[in-house]
Amino acid sequence: MNIGTPTPMLKAVIVDDEPKARENLQILLHDFVEGVEVVGLCGNIAEATDAVRLQTPDVVFLDIQLQRETGFDLLTKLKEINFEVIFTTAYTEYAIKAFKFSAIDYLLKPIDIEELKKAVARVEKRVSNNITGRLTQLVQNLKQGSSENYKIALPTLDGLVFVKISDILYCEASSNYTQIFTAEEKYLVSKTLKEYDDLLSDHNFFRIHNSYLININSIKKYVKGEGGYVVLNNDTSLDVSKRKKEAFLNKIGIRQSN
């Protein structure tokens, strides 16, 4: 009988200054998440630095605030980051958008089991996929102060591309993919338009049609009609669906005449 090759275990290190938080996460991983072996429990940056060097983990669960230190202090101490990072935080306001835009995972405390499973599943898909670039972009996004200046990580067929949000003119649905257009480039991205709608809707983007999500700042003009259409700064014309028309006109500050 051919049993087959067993799936390799992901080696994990947990870094948190609260002993109970470390133990709870270890229990959750052991009881509810398959394929993860915890090889280190660390309460500070010094312990974490040693554990990473000795254990060569695949993923580090990293608390953002570690008494007088932060999780970022660990990353700056390492010459090479060849593991995935899942940040853990109790602070919902801690620039969560910066993590999402940078394609870095985070978990809010208390940790939800289903969210934990999803984060580990994403890690399994992208171990060693430009983690240094994503972490660098995360730090840069956090330094911006305003999320309007963030760059977003786009998973293209050639790898991750980082694009400033304000440079995006519009996004177009393409089955389970999305085409993202700037003035100079077009990117085919392996995420749905709904995912980008969820991510960008708070940043002056609007879904004018099932197929189109546009940057409001890129509109050159709106032409009236049943739904009408917009002309963008690169002279691209895109239809506004009849169903979206009223909400769209409200968004751009145009009142409809009866």
Secondary structure, 3 states (H helix, E strand, C coil): CCCCCCCCCEEEEEECCCHHHHHHHHHHHHHHCCCEEEEEEECCHHHHHHHHHHHCCCEEEEECEECCEEHHHHHHHCCCCCCEEEEEECCCCCCHHHHHHCCCEEEECCCCHHHHHHHHHHHHHHCCCCHHHHHHHHHHHHHHCCHHHCEEEEEECCEEEEEEHHHEEEEEEECCEEEEEECCCEEEECCCHHHHHHHHHHHCEEEEECCEEEEHHHEEEEECCCCCEEEECCCCEEECCHHHHHHHHHHCCCCCCC
